[in-house]
């Protein structure tokens, strides 16, 4: 049997706990999202809580 090449996608799910002062939960989530998108948070490899592996050759 000959070997084939498979393209595998790896997704990592990372976690970082932060504290945000806000008037509501919705406002706190929006602020955290803005800070994340602006690069204010770095999540290192120690923050990995899960990894998923999928093949694109179906």
MILUM-517593 format. One record per residue: residue number from 0; residue in one letter; x, y, z of N, C-alpha, C, O in turn. Coordinates in steps of 0.02 Angstrom, whole numbers. Example, Ala and Ser with C-alpha at 12.3 -4.5 7.8 and 13.67 -1.06 7.14 Angstrom:
! residues 2
<lumdo 0, A, <660, -284, 390>, <615, -225, 390>, <660, -165, 390>, <712, -166, 423>>
<lumdo 1, S, <642, -112, 354>, <684, -53, 357>, <645, 2, 394>, <670, 57, 402>>
END
This chain:
! residues 58
<lumdo 0, X, <42, -59, 0>, <0, 0, 0>, <44, 62, 0>, <91, 67, 40>>
<lumdo 1, X, <31, 109, -45>, <72, 169, -48>, <47, 223, 0>, <-13, 227, 15>>
<lumdo 2, X, <93, 264, 22>, <75, 318, 68>, <49, 377, 30>, <70, 391, -26>>
<lumdo 3, X, <1, 413, 61>, <-27, 474, 32>, <-9, 533, 77>, <10, 523, 135>>
<lumdo 4, X, <-16, 593, 52>, <-4, 653, 91>, <-71, 683, 110>, <-116, 689, 69>>
<lumdo 5, X, <-77, 701, 173>, <-140, 730, 199>, <-126, 799, 228>, <-75, 809, 262>>
<lumdo 6, X, <-170, 846, 214>, <-165, 912, 243>, <-206, 911, 308>, <-266, 896, 307>>
<lumdo 7, X, <-173, 926, 364>, <-205, 924, 430>, <-208, 995, 457>, <-158, 1031, 457>>
<lumdo 8, X, <-266, 1014, 482>, <-275, 1079, 514>, <-273, 1068, 589>, <-307, 1025, 616>>
<lumdo 9, X, <-232, 1109, 623>, <-228, 1106, 697>, <-255, 1172, 723>, <-230, 1226, 705>>
<lumdo 10, X, <-305, 1168, 766>, <-334, 1228, 799>, <-318, 1223, 873>, <-332, 1173, 906>>
<lumdo 11, X, <-290, 1277, 900>, <-277, 1280, 971>, <-327, 1328, 1004>, <-342, 1381, 977>>
<lumdo 12, X, <-352, 1308, 1061>, <-396, 1351, 1099>, <-357, 1371, 1162>, <-335, 1329, 1201>>
<lumdo 13, X, <-349, 1436, 1170>, <-309, 1461, 1226>, <-353, 1501, 1274>, <-407, 1523, 1257>>
<lumdo 14, X, <-328, 1508, 1335>, <-366, 1542, 1387>, <-322, 1590, 1425>, <-264, 1575, 1440>>
<lumdo 15, X, <-350, 1648, 1441>, <-316, 1696, 1485>, <-371, 1730, 1525>, <-420, 1754, 1497>>
<lumdo 16, X, <-364, 1731, 1590>, <-412, 1765, 1633>, <-388, 1837, 1645>, <-330, 1848, 1661>>
<lumdo 17, X, <-433, 1884, 1637>, <-417, 1955, 1647>, <-473, 1986, 1689>, <-527, 1959, 1695>>
<lumdo 18, X, <-458, 2044, 1718>, <-508, 2081, 1756>, <-523, 2146, 1719>, <-477, 2182, 1699>>
<lumdo 19, X, <-587, 2161, 1710>, <-609, 2222, 1676>, <-660, 2257, 1721>, <-707, 2224, 1745>>
<lumdo 20, X, <-651, 2321, 1734>, <-701, 2360, 1770>, <-749, 2389, 1720>, <-728, 2423, 1673>>
<lumdo 21, X, <-814, 2378, 1729>, <-865, 2403, 1684>, <-932, 2407, 1720>, <-940, 2381, 1775>>
<lumdo 22, X, <-980, 2440, 1689>, <-1046, 2447, 1719>, <-1090, 2386, 1705>, <-1140, 2376, 1740>>
<lumdo 23, X, <-1072, 2346, 1654>, <-1112, 2286, 1639>, <-1067, 2232, 1610>, <-1011, 2245, 1588>>
<lumdo 24, X, <-1092, 2171, 1611>, <-1055, 2115, 1583>, <-1043, 2126, 1508>, <-989, 2112, 1482>>
<lumdo 25, X, <-1094, 2150, 1473>, <-1088, 2162, 1401>, <-1033, 2213, 1386>, <-993, 2204, 1340>>
<lumdo 26, X, <-1030, 2266, 1425>, <-979, 2317, 1417>, <-909, 2288, 1432>, <-861, 2305, 1398>>
<lumdo 27, X, <-904, 2246, 1482>, <-840, 2215, 1500>, <-815, 2170, 1443>, <-756, 2170, 1427>>
<lumdo 28, X, <-860, 2131, 1414>, <-841, 2087, 1358>, <-818, 2129, 1298>, <-769, 2112, 1266>>
<lumdo 29, X, <-855, 2183, 1283>, <-836, 2226, 1228>, <-767, 2257, 1239>, <-727, 2261, 1193>>
<lumdo 30, X, <-754, 2279, 1300>, <-689, 2309, 1316>, <-633, 2257, 1310>, <-580, 2272, 1284>>
<lumdo 31, X, <-645, 2197, 1335>, <-595, 2144, 1330>, <-581, 2128, 1256>, <-523, 2119, 1237>>
<lumdo 32, X, <-634, 2124, 1216>, <-625, 2111, 1144>, <-584, 2165, 1111>, <-539, 2151, 1072>>
<lumdo 33, X, <-599, 2229, 1126>, <-561, 2284, 1097>, <-488, 2281, 1117>, <-443, 2291, 1076>>
<lumdo 34, X, <-475, 2268, 1181>, <-405, 2264, 1204>, <-369, 2206, 1170>, <-311, 2213, 1150>>
<lumdo 35, X, <-403, 2149, 1163>, <-373, 2091, 1129>, <-356, 2108, 1057>, <-301, 2094, 1034>>
<lumdo 36, X, <-404, 2137, 1021>, <-393, 2155, 951>, <-338, 2207, 942>, <-306, 2210, 889>>
<lumdo 37, X, <-328, 2248, 992>, <-274, 2298, 990>, <-207, 2270, 1013>, <-158, 2307, 1017>>
<lumdo 38, X, <-205, 2206, 1027>, <-142, 2173, 1045>, <-119, 2184, 1117>, <-60, 2176, 1132>>
<lumdo 39, X, <-165, 2203, 1161>, <-145, 2216, 1230>, <-135, 2153, 1271>, <-104, 2155, 1324>>
<lumdo 40, X, <-160, 2096, 1247>, <-153, 2033, 1283>, <-112, 1984, 1242>, <-122, 1977, 1182>>
<lumdo 41, X, <-67, 1951, 1276>, <-28, 1897, 1245>, <-45, 1833, 1283>, <-41, 1830, 1344>>
<lumdo 42, X, <-64, 1783, 1245>, <-80, 1718, 1276>, <-25, 1669, 1257>, <-19, 1650, 1199>>
<lumdo 43, X, <14, 1650, 1306>, <71, 1606, 1292>, <48, 1533, 1285>, <-10, 1517, 1296>>
<lumdo 44, X, <95, 1490, 1268>, <79, 1419, 1256>, <52, 1385, 1319>, <18, 1334, 1314>>
<lumdo 45, X, <67, 1412, 1377>, <40, 1383, 1439>, <-35, 1392, 1446>, <-67, 1361, 1488>>
<lumdo 46, X, <-63, 1436, 1404>, <-134, 1449, 1407>, <-176, 1403, 1363>, <-237, 1413, 1357>>
<lumdo 47, X, <-145, 1354, 1331>, <-183, 1308, 1288>, <-226, 1262, 1331>, <-202, 1229, 1376>>
<lumdo 48, X, <-291, 1261, 1315>, <-337, 1218, 1352>, <-364, 1161, 1310>, <-392, 1113, 1336>>
<lumdo 49, X, <-354, 1166, 1243>, <-377, 1112, 1199>, <-344, 1120, 1131>, <-322, 1175, 1113>>
<lumdo 50, X, <-341, 1066, 1094>, <-317, 1067, 1025>, <-360, 1019, 985>, <-377, 964, 1008>>
<lumdo 51, X, <-378, 1040, 924>, <-419, 999, 880>, <-378, 984, 817>, <-343, 1028, 792>>
<lumdo 52, X, <-385, 924, 791>, <-349, 904, 730>, <-401, 880, 680>, <-441, 835, 695>>
<lumdo 53, X, <-399, 908, 620>, <-446, 888, 567>, <-409, 882, 501>, <-362, 919, 488>>
<lumdo 54, X, <-431, 836, 460>, <-403, 830, 394>, <-448, 864, 344>, <-510, 862, 350>>
<lumdo 55, X, <-418, 895, 294>, <-458, 927, 242>, <-469, 882, 182>, <-502, 901, 134>>
<lumdo 56, X, <-442, 821, 185>, <-450, 772, 131>, <-508, 726, 149>, <-498, 673, 178>>
<lumdo 57, X, <-568, 745, 131>, <-626, 705, 150>, <-653, 668, 90>, <-703, 632, 97>>
END
